[in-house]
Amino acid sequence: EAGVAQSPRYKIIEKRQSVAFWCNPISGHATLYWYQQILGQGPKLLIQFQNNGVVDDSQLPKDRFSAERLKGVDSTLKIQPAKLEDSAVYLCASSPDRSSYNSPLHFGNGTRLTVT
Amino acid sequence: GESVGLHLPTLSVQEGDNSIINCAYSNSASDYFIWYKQESGKGPQFIIDIRSNMDKRQGQRVTVLLNKTVKHLSLQIAATQPGDSAVYFCAEGANYGGSQGNLIFGKGTKLSVKP
């Protein structure tokens, strides 16, 4: 099966600019996640969708970050305006249902964002 | 808050030797634990998971051990190969409730395999 697709692979922007990332999950996966991975750290959940509804966005900085999954398939994550500390790899993951034992997350290769 | 952490940030082993990567966790309510492997420029890749009611689980060349008494998790890789070189993360999760699906990741251990 095709994996989780993300684009772009790399993005360099100046602070205060806006940026958007796109994710196409594995076909049929109901749950989609966006994680932020700062260099040298483990991924941190930003937002979790179940179909087109938000399940958990408690760690999403809502003053600057937004995400949508309008048709329950593809998703976009936007940052506006970007700050230097937003430099990180943004990982998208999907699973058939909400992650549980024997139903792990499948990750894409991420978008590496550099804010200068 | 609750967190998952690792004892050793880097580990260097000789090809063919066994590797042991350790992880400490603090949330005794977690239902399962997962090990992920992340190669440079790629997303984390699932290796193996274990339920909280188990002590040991084996896969192909990998074994995960769970010690709930001391809240310790380890990943053992047998006959380590150059392709095993990567960063390894442990993560914990819940099977139900509002936190289901929210995996909490540790910081990672970099494994380097010397030929």
Interface residues (C-beta under 8 A of the other chain):
Chain A: V4 T31 Y33 G40 Q41 G42 P43 K44 L45 Q48 V55 D56 L91 A93 S95 R98 S99 S100 Y101 N102 P104 L105 H106 F107 G108 N109 G110
Chain B: V4 D31 Y32 I34 G41 K42 G43 P44 Q45 F46 D49 R51 F89 A91 G93 N95 Y96 G98 S99 Q100 G101 N102 L103 F105 G106 K107 G108
